[in-house]
């Protein structure tokens, strides 16, 4: 059995990506692997970092449990993984380790220039991951806006 990897942080784009990831896992009969990258920004040592990491781990665990419930209600097999890396690296690492069929991430629909400047997770994944990446926009199509 393969897997679909989902980057999840409970943002509107992540919620939209969750629905698509559930659909994809159902179509393929795959496990949905929900990933939360929890590396704190900036420094890497000291008490503040440990406290920040602990808070991120708690938040990530809670958010992934909420998403996991939705997947279970949709009757698909689901796992959650908390990874101590930045989101793009976390998703790429899990996808490679598990031989994922697909990585699903949400996006606010930034322009390529904007996402390159801001360093968005989807932009980074599209450039580093050999696994196909499906970017799900939280914005409704223009004809529905």
Protein Blocks (a to p, Z undefined) as FASTA:
>chain_A
ZZdddddehiaklmmmmmmmmmmmmmnopacdddddfbdehifedjklmmmmmmmmmmmm
mmmmmmmmmmmmnopacdddddfbdfklmmmmmmmmnopabdcdddehiafklmmmnopa
klmmmmmpmbdcddddfbdcfklZZ
